[in-house]
Amino acid sequence: MRAKGMPRVWWRRRTANWEAILVLLGLFQLLPAWAADDQPKRPSDEQIAKLLAAADSYAVDAVNRHDAYAVAAVYWDDGIEISPRGVASGRPAIEQSLAERFKADDLRDFVEVIDEIHISGDHGWFVAHWSGSALIQPDGERRSVKGYITCVLERRNGEWKARLHTTFPSAQ
């Protein structure tokens, strides 16, 4: 017969032993990589640029859905958006500005093409051109619109987001 509480103490020891074994197994799996100097390589700035360009489609889709919250999510909390409507500083102000713009312009068929993207360490930038169709007030006629974008990117804790974004229409 076991003393009261014995199974609990035995279980704690058994759990601690299994945890130690799992940690050691994990370390042994890493030893050949350390010995061979085959540490995982950090992606090159060029590879990061390609991934960011591909990920930009998320923001384009959100613009076409008129989802101001989703578009604002690609900015840092202290991000800045500059457009002909003015300057929006901080993610909540950016979201509000985008919501107002979507309502007023009813932008549709938005397409963005990144012309250049450059990454250096934890910072980068891109320039792009865009097109779409928007409501032209007050008659309600739809017209094609186009313009340019510049964006300063920043990586924090391994995550890339916009630090500064400018959007301007071109002269038609």
N, C-alpha and C positions, 0 to 999 in steps of 0.2 A: 504494500500500500504506500502511495506517495504522500508526501506532506502537502498540506494545503498551499496552493500557490506555485508548486513545483513546475507544472506544465507551462505556466506563463514565463517563468524565468528561463526554462529550457528553450522555449520558442524564441525569446529575445536573443539568446546566444546563437541559436540556429539561424535566425534571420541575419544577424550580424555576420556570421560566417559566410552565408551565401552572398551577402553584399560584398564582402571582402574578395571572395572568389570571382564574382562578376567584374569587380574593378580590376583585379589582376589579369583576368582574361582580356579585358579591354586594352590594358596596357601592353600585354604581350602581342596583341594584334597590331598595335602601333609601332612596336619596336622595329620590325623589318623596314617600315617606311622611314623611321628616324635613321636607322643604320645606313640605308641606301640613299639618304637625302632626297627621298621622293615625296617631300611634303606637298600637299595640294598647292598648286600655283594659283596666285591671284589672277583673275582675268586681266588682260591688257586693257589699256585705255580704249583702244580700237574696238575690242569686243564689248566693253561696257557701252560705248557709243551706239553700237548696233542694237544691243538689247534695249537701250533707252528709246531709240527710234521706233523699235517694234512696240514697246510699251505705250508709246504716244497714242496709239490707236484707241486705248481706253478713254483718254480725254476727248478724242474726236467723237467717239460713240456717245459719250455723256453730253457733249454739246448738242449733237443731233437729237437726243432725247429731252433736251432742255432741263437737264438734271444739274442744277447749280451746286448742290451739295457734293455730287460726285466730282465735278470739275474742280471745286475748291479743295477737295481732298488731295489733289496732286501738288498743293502748295504747302510749305512749312507754315506753322502757326504764325510766324512773323513774316510771312511772304508779302510781296507787294505786287499789285496789278496796276498797270498804267494803260489807259485807253483814252479815246477822245472824250469819254464821259467823265474822266478825272482819275484820281488816284485812290485806290482802295488798299488800305494797309491792315494786314491781319486776315486770317482765314474767314472769320465771320463777316467782315466787311466785304471781302472778295465774293463770298457766296451771295450776299445781298445784292451787290452790284451786278453779278451775273444773272440773278433771278430777274432783276429789273430789265436788264438788256434783253433777255430771252422773251420777256413779256412784250416789250415795246417793238422789237425788231422781228420777232417770230422767225429767227434764222433757221433755214432748212438746207439740207443737202450740203452741209459743211464738210469741206475736204481740206486737209492740211498736208503740205509736202515739205519735209525738212530738207533745206538746201545744203546746209553745213552743220556739222555737230563736232565739237571738240571737247575732250575730256583730259584733265590733267590732275591726277590724284583724286582729291575729294571735291573738286570743282569742275564745272564745265559750262558750256553755253551752246545754244543753237540759234540759227536763223531759219525762218521758214516763210513760205507764202501760203495763202489760204484763199478759198473761194466758197461761195454759197449763194443762196437767194434770201432776200429779206423783204419785209413789208416796208414800203416807203409811205410815210404819213404825209398828208392826211387822207389821200385818196384811196389808200389800201392796195395800191398796185404793187405787185412783186417785181423786184429787179435783181439781176445778178450783182453780186458784190464781191470784191476781192481785196486783199491787203497783205500786210506783212506782220511777222511776229519775231520778236527776239526774246530769248529766255536764258536766264542765268540759273544753273542747276547747282545743287549742293548735296553732298552725301553726309548724312549724320547717322551714326550707329549702323552703317551698312545699307541705309535706305536713301534713295535718291528722290528729291522733290524740287519743285520750283522755288527759288528764292526771290527772283524778280522776273516778271513777265510783262511784255508790252505788246499791245495789239493795235494796229492802225490800218484803216482802209486806204487803198491806193486811189489816186485820182483816176476816174474812169474816162 
